[in-house]
Amino acid sequence: MLKGWLEGKKIEFTEYLVDYNRIAADNMVRLSGQMSVPFSTIEYADGSTEKIVGFDRGRFESALKDYKPEQPTAEETKPPRRLKK
């Protein structure tokens, strides 16, 4: 549910499968104090971090209200060059 919501809003995220990644699971417990999923951290430009356990849509909308996806550079948006034969 959370993953689909983030994808629908085109919000970049990194997913860690804590069922298969012991280091990620240990880190989640260290940060959240529990084994509940989903667990999310939102990192702000000022260096602060917000931690959210579960999918609280209102809290995510509030936390991400100023989110702006990175814009591709002009070089990244150019069509590929074709080589002449």
Backbone bond lengths (Angstrom), bond angles and torsions (degrees), N, CA, C in turn:
res aa  C-N    CA-C-N  psi(-1)  N-CA   C-N-CA  omega(-1)  CA-C   N-CA-C  phi
1 M - - - 1.436 - - 1.536 110.76 -
2 L 1.334 117.60 -50.92 1.466 121.21 179.09 1.520 110.40 -62.99
3 K 1.317 116.99 -46.12 1.461 121.00 -178.36 1.529 110.72 -58.80
4 G 1.323 117.49 -45.63 1.457 121.36 178.30 1.518 112.27 -62.97
5 W 1.324 116.69 -39.20 1.467 121.37 178.84 1.530 110.29 -63.79
6 L 1.327 116.79 -45.82 1.468 120.69 179.16 1.526 110.91 -63.60
7 E 1.321 117.09 -43.84 1.461 120.59 179.32 1.526 110.69 -63.26
8 G 1.327 116.76 -40.98 1.459 120.92 178.91 1.514 113.30 -61.71
9 K 1.327 116.28 -31.72 1.462 121.88 178.73 1.525 112.13 -91.73
10 K 1.336 116.20 2.21 1.468 122.72 -178.78 1.535 112.07 56.87
11 I 1.329 114.76 42.94 1.459 121.79 178.56 1.526 107.56 -98.00
12 E 1.329 115.65 125.19 1.459 121.02 -179.31 1.531 109.73 -70.60
13 F 1.321 116.06 139.94 1.460 120.53 177.73 1.520 109.41 -154.27
14 T 1.319 114.80 161.20 1.455 121.74 174.38 1.519 107.33 -114.95
15 E 1.312 116.64 128.17 1.456 121.75 -179.69 1.522 109.38 -103.63
16 Y 1.335 115.67 131.35 1.457 121.60 175.15 1.519 107.80 -115.59
17 L 1.307 117.76 125.87 1.461 122.20 179.36 1.519 108.51 -88.88
18 V 1.322 115.43 92.08 1.464 120.41 -173.14 1.525 112.86 -67.88
19 D 1.334 117.19 -15.91 1.474 119.67 175.29 1.519 111.23 -67.74
20 Y 1.325 116.35 -27.07 1.463 121.88 -173.97 1.527 113.68 -115.02
21 N 1.315 117.44 -8.04 1.457 121.66 -174.68 1.531 108.79 -124.78
22 R 1.308 116.02 98.53 1.473 121.22 -175.40 1.523 111.89 -62.37
23 I 1.315 117.83 -37.01 1.467 121.04 179.41 1.527 109.87 -64.32
24 A 1.341 116.39 -44.49 1.467 120.12 178.34 1.528 110.59 -63.68
25 A 1.332 117.23 -39.36 1.466 121.24 178.86 1.528 110.77 -63.86
26 D 1.329 116.58 -44.86 1.474 120.24 178.71 1.524 110.84 -62.73
27 N 1.324 116.69 -40.22 1.462 121.06 179.56 1.531 110.15 -65.46
28 M 1.332 117.21 -40.51 1.461 120.61 178.63 1.526 110.96 -61.81
29 V 1.321 116.90 -44.29 1.464 120.87 178.91 1.525 110.39 -64.56
30 R 1.322 116.87 -40.27 1.468 120.66 178.47 1.528 110.77 -61.50
31 L 1.328 117.04 -42.34 1.465 121.19 -177.40 1.527 113.42 -78.11
32 S 1.339 116.47 -39.47 1.469 119.63 -173.72 1.515 114.10 -100.82
33 G 1.338 116.40 -21.43 1.457 119.77 -176.97 1.521 113.20 80.86
34 Q 1.328 117.42 8.63 1.468 120.29 -179.00 1.525 111.12 -155.82
35 M 1.343 116.17 174.54 1.470 121.99 -179.36 1.528 111.78 -105.55
36 S 1.317 118.86 23.86 1.465 121.77 -178.75 1.524 111.00 -80.00
37 V 1.332 115.52 139.21 1.455 121.19 174.63 1.527 108.01 -126.04
38 P 1.317 119.37 148.91 1.458 124.78 0.53 1.523 111.28 -75.92
39 F 1.302 114.35 149.53 1.460 122.36 172.67 1.517 106.47 -125.81
40 S 1.316 116.04 128.67 1.462 120.72 -175.82 1.512 111.19 -128.11
41 T 1.305 115.04 146.55 1.456 121.00 168.88 1.522 107.21 -121.55
42 I 1.311 115.12 137.11 1.461 121.11 177.14 1.511 106.08 -113.87
43 E 1.315 115.92 121.68 1.463 121.80 -178.07 1.526 108.69 -100.95
44 Y 1.322 115.90 122.57 1.461 121.96 -178.29 1.523 110.85 -93.48
45 A 1.317 115.53 160.98 1.471 121.43 -178.11 1.527 111.55 -60.27
46 D 1.329 117.80 -29.39 1.469 120.29 -178.69 1.526 112.73 -80.00
47 G 1.353 116.72 1.25 1.461 120.78 178.05 1.516 114.24 95.45
48 S 1.330 117.78 -9.62 1.463 119.66 178.80 1.528 110.18 -77.52
49 T 1.321 115.34 161.01 1.456 121.51 -177.77 1.518 109.38 -133.20
50 E 1.314 115.95 136.35 1.463 121.33 173.73 1.516 108.08 -109.37
51 K 1.329 116.52 135.87 1.463 121.99 -179.33 1.521 108.73 -111.05
52 I 1.345 116.06 131.81 1.457 120.99 -179.38 1.522 108.78 -131.09
53 V 1.336 115.85 123.18 1.457 121.89 175.63 1.526 106.91 -99.33
54 G 1.331 116.60 129.19 1.459 121.16 -178.44 1.521 110.97 86.02
55 F 1.327 115.49 -177.13 1.455 120.83 179.00 1.519 108.54 -111.02
56 D 1.315 115.14 90.50 1.460 122.82 177.20 1.528 106.51 -100.14
57 R 1.341 116.09 94.01 1.463 121.37 -172.85 1.533 111.91 -54.27
58 G 1.312 117.55 -44.37 1.468 120.89 -179.55 1.523 112.08 -61.46
59 R 1.302 115.32 -41.15 1.465 119.19 179.49 1.523 111.35 -67.82
60 F 1.337 116.67 -40.28 1.465 119.95 176.60 1.525 110.96 -64.40
61 E 1.335 116.91 -44.69 1.469 119.63 179.82 1.520 110.98 -60.50
62 S 1.318 116.91 -41.18 1.461 120.80 178.38 1.531 111.12 -66.40
63 A 1.326 116.28 -44.56 1.464 120.66 -177.43 1.527 112.03 -67.67
64 L 1.331 116.76 -30.76 1.466 120.74 -174.53 1.527 113.17 -106.03
65 K 1.320 117.78 13.31 1.468 120.27 -174.96 1.526 113.25 -60.49
66 D 1.315 117.66 -29.06 1.468 120.79 -179.61 1.519 112.92 -99.76
67 Y 1.341 117.42 8.85 1.465 120.88 -177.85 1.521 110.25 -66.47
68 K 1.305 114.54 132.01 1.458 121.23 174.76 1.524 106.74 -130.89
69 P 1.341 116.82 119.15 1.462 118.18 179.87 1.519 110.64 -62.40
70 E 1.320 115.30 149.48 1.466 119.51 177.46 1.518 108.89 -63.18
71 Q 1.314 115.61 135.46 1.458 121.09 178.88 1.526 109.05 -88.04
72 P 1.329 116.56 138.01 1.469 118.38 178.03 1.521 110.34 -66.40
73 T 1.314 115.75 149.37 1.460 120.10 177.79 1.518 109.02 -73.12
74 A 1.316 116.07 164.98 1.463 120.56 178.70 1.527 110.08 -58.59
75 E 1.317 116.66 -37.61 1.463 120.82 179.95 1.530 110.94 -63.86
76 E 1.323 117.42 -38.32 1.460 121.27 -178.74 1.528 112.68 -71.16
77 T 1.326 117.61 -22.73 1.462 120.31 -177.82 1.518 113.51 -94.72
78 K 1.319 117.53 -5.63 1.461 120.43 178.56 1.520 109.89 -69.82
79 P 1.347 116.90 140.84 1.464 117.95 176.02 1.529 110.01 -68.18
80 P 1.319 117.09 154.61 1.472 119.02 -179.85 1.523 110.79 -64.47
81 R 1.327 115.87 147.04 1.467 120.54 178.08 1.510 109.48 -79.67
82 R 1.297 115.95 140.72 1.465 120.51 177.05 1.514 108.43 -96.69
83 L 1.289 115.46 138.12 1.461 120.50 177.53 1.510 109.22 -88.29
84 K 1.304 115.95 137.89 1.463 120.34 177.76 1.516 108.92 -81.81
85 K 1.298 115.20 143.98 1.476 119.97 179.83 1.499 110.81 -83.41
